[in-house]
Amino acid sequence: MPVDPIEIFLNEQRADLAAFRIILTVFLLRLVGQNPPTARERVADLKKTVLDAAGRIEADPAEPHSERMKQMIGMRAEKFFVELEEVVSATLDKMGL
């Protein structure tokens, strides 16, 4: 059975996104790790800034799905930060903070 090019494309996109999430999470953990007592506050501030920026995205009336994409960006950003907050909390707990 031949491999479907769309399946290959989707799998590559999913793999890229997973890799970017891992890279971004590790990068952010290193940044907040520079001053662990303020880590939760710094992540909360970053989350607010990102979600505010996502909320300011303007939907393009010429693009039929741009409003839905805007909503999805906000939802996915929120999900990323929920996961990041869990990782930061677990890391700080291991550090006894």
N, C-alpha and C positions, 0 to 999 in steps of 0.2 A: 504494500500500500504506500503510495507516494506521500511525502510529508507536505502538509498544507502550508503554503507560504504565509497565510494569515496567522496560523497557529504559531509558526516560527516567530513572526513579528511580535505577536502578543506576548509570547514567552520571553523574548528579548526585552521588551518594554517592562514587563513585570520584574525581570532580573535586574535591570538597570535601576528601577525604583527601589527595590529591596536593597541594592548595594548603596544607593545614595542615602537611604534612611540610616543604614548602619554607619556610613561615613559621617553623616551629619550628627548622629547621636554621639559617636565617639568624640568628635570634634567639640561638641557642646559640653560633654562630660569633662573633657580636659580643661575647657575654659572655666566652667563653674568650679572645678576642682582646685583652681588656683586660690580660691578663697571659700572653702567649704561652708563656713557659717552663714554666708549670704547666698548660697547656691539656690535654695528654693525661691528666694526673692528675685534673684536674677533670672531664673527660668520663668517665673510668673510675669516679670516685666517683658521678657522677650516674647512670651506667648501673647500678651496684650498688644504689643507692637505689631506682631505678625497678623493677628486676627483683625486689628484695626485696619491694617493695610489691605488685607483681603476684602474687608467690607467696603473699602473705597474703590474697588475694581468696578469699572463701569461696563455694563453689558452693552454689547454692540447690537443695535437694532437690526443691522444687516445680516447678522449671524443668528439663525433660528435657535440655536442651543446655547447661546452665550450666557443667558441668565442662569440656566441650569448648571453650566460650567462654573460660574461664579459661586453658586451655592455649594457645589461639590468641593471647590477649592477651600472654602471656609470649613466645611465638614471634615475634610481630610487633614487640614491644618490642626483643627481641634483634636482629632484622633491622634495625630503625631504627638501633640503636647501632652495628652493624657498618658501616652506610653512613655514619653520622656520624663514626665514627673514621677512616674512609678520607678523608672530606672534610677533617677536622681535620689529619690527617697530610699530605695534599697541600698544604694551606694553609701549614702550618708549614714544609714542605720549600721552598715558594716563598719563604718568608721567610728561609730559611737556618738554621732552628732544628731 
